[in-house]
Amino acid sequence: MIKVLLRLPSARIAIGVLLVIAVITLFGPVLAPYDPLQGSDLTLAPPSAQHWLGTDYTGRDVLSRILAGAPLSIVSTLEVAGIALVLGTIPGILSVYLGSIFEWVSLRLIDTLVALPFLVFAVAMTALLGNGITQAMIAVGLLVAPLFYRVARAATLTVAQSQYVEAAVLAGASTGWIVRRHVWAKVLPPIAITLATTLGLGLVVISSLTFLGIGVQPPTPTWGGILASDLDYLPQKAYAPVFPAVIILVTVLAFNMLADAIRDAAGQSGRVLVGARAAKANRARRVAA
Amino acid sequence: MRVQIGKRRPTAVVVAALVAALGMVLAGCGGSASGGAGGDSTVRWGTKQIQANWDPIVTGSTGATIYLTPIYESLFTVDGERHVVPALASGYEYNAAGDQITITLKPGLTFQDGSPVDAEAVKFNIERIKTQENSALKGSYNNVETATVVDPLTVRLDLGQQDYQIPYLLAVRGGMLPSKTAAQADPGRLNTAAPVGAGPFTVASYDPESKIVLEKWDGYWDAANIKVDRIEINFGVDPSTLTAGLQSGVYNWAQLDPQQADEAEKAGFDVLASVDRHWGIQFLSLNTNKAPFTDPAVVEAVRYAVNPEEYSTKLGFGLAAPAHQPFPEGHPAYVSALNAEHPYDPAKARDILAKAGYADGSVSFDLSGMAIQSGQIAEILQEQLKAVGITANIALLDQANWGKGYYSKSVAASLFGYVGRDSHVQALTEHYDAGGVLNLSSPTTSPEFQEALKAVRATPIDAPDYEAKLQAAAQAGYEHGSTVALYSLASVVAKDESISDPPAIDGYQSWKGVQFTPGTQ
């Protein structure tokens, strides 16, 4: 599937962007040309050779703050997706196999979680558990989990009811063996799509929370926080919010493009796509010949 | 071909009609906005602040007085020269010893609920100030011992010590009188849902934390001087949208942050921003009853570590000045000697800490503050303290949760600001006296301040040595207190040209004589 994926230009672009973001996340604080917490007398300066993206209200370098803010923003996003993945997928697959009581209870629980608005819930959780980003992320991850649960369950159901699985059951295969052998391969592509979408969603949520000042205290740099503080100084630097907004947008776009590409490349549609491309190439070769 | 043209023509007509209709709708919107301003004299006020407490006795913030004075009238008020003038009361008289003041009320006045403005109501509210658990004025009324009803229009206050400041205490902020009937029936409702006073405007509707609509009340004693029919205050507005709101006509009156003043002025709005109207001082409150400030050396080091200049240049946008005391230059309680007392000197701060036995970086504390107000100040302060080896962990909160820690004196340090007080002595007691709302170290006070306080209270306001004694108390208070001033700032109001300038009175937003000039918008 990965080979098919890499043939898609949108996937190559998405992966390229995400690699850049990964480098920023891993090495951002090291790459930052200035101390992101150190102010100077040069406040609200426009972009220049010294400060590529200008400076903020206490004279800190905006580029350094965006770079230094990457780990917190991206790691929190991964945290949300990771929590949702584990809490959603495993019960989703098991709900098909563990009998009707587990199925009924887990479905009701998931329905309840679906009903809660996650931004509001995250705000409430930070009020309850203390104003920390991890608390907020656990809350959001918990509320995104139903997405994975539904997807995993739906994919598992189609596999579980297929004839070859029934044949395996009749042949005496254990549930564990069936899940490992047949279910995983079928469930994995939709989960990968959901994961990529969730990463985009998670970044939007974390940016929204830090924009509202929830989970972080100044002067900690975060992308949402930089955006929020830039809005206070619109009369002086109307373009300043563009920088943090663009990096948030581009990252979310890359995750969504990746999700699209995985969908196109996976399963039946992927085979059709590859087939169509091969056919086109063959046609072109024939015409040339 | 012809058929296609025939088909297209109606589309073009429809598009043209839609454009015209849209134009009319937009013109209609514009028309109603400006018509509203010129026609029914409505002040449409936008502010980022949120006013939650509407009982003047409970409201901790004096800056919030501007939201309360339309509803509540005080016993006295102040004029442009800051002289006490009658309001609900017609006059006052001191006894010879100066420890008893008798106040006479104007006859025939009522509150907005129809109940009488009488001596009983005054006594009731003073007792409420002194006993109600959530009273924010307890400290200010420390020296008022008892209130006695002499007759229905006369009330006598017995004072703990000679004190000629009482008329100022009873003017504007400290003397706003809520209806006794309403406060007695349900003080909680008076505070959070239905404020009732005897001021020029009554509450027509109130959406908590969002909007209050006030309508002119004809029963007000000076109603002839109120030309504004309606005031709509919109709370919690994102400050970055306020100037745009003024331009679109959503607001015609807005409280701005200093960085927006220039933009509003360029857009053609009147900007009122000078210290003779509304000023504020941002300061750091230290709690000398909590570590690490139990050690006077740490307090001293913080005073030298702070650089007021940096706040005023970075956050003031030309409307601020560095402050070394909680009064702006030109204020009667301003002491120029204090400016030189703790100049910015990080080396000295380090030295003081080292001599007191602190290793570099061993002093740390949690710095509280309101997220909406103190974020940028906290960041600068953190850097300044870091430079002398003190770690300040910023812990900003929303207004309500911050208030719990600050007013109960349970935090070690907090950023806050204030806008002065009608009584100069009250401004001092708030910062330095036991029970003062701004004295984070309360009940701690200093004998030096108490002595100077006694002297200034005993001096009539028109006495020639009044200012000297006031300044002596201000100096003693600051030197022995736990307030560290950072910078002073003129509060900014931008208004539509069609609204006339309100009277320039320090710290008091009076609506008397304010009127709309038709046709200027």
Interface residues (C-beta under 8 A of the other chain):
Chain A: L37 Q38 G39 D41 T43 Y57 T58 G59 G213 Q217 P218 P219 S229 L231 D232 Y233 L234 P235 Q236
Chain B: D238 P239 S240 T243 D257 Q259 Q260 D262 E263 T313 K314 L315 A371 G375 Q376 A378 E379 I380 Q382 E383 N393 I394 A395 L396
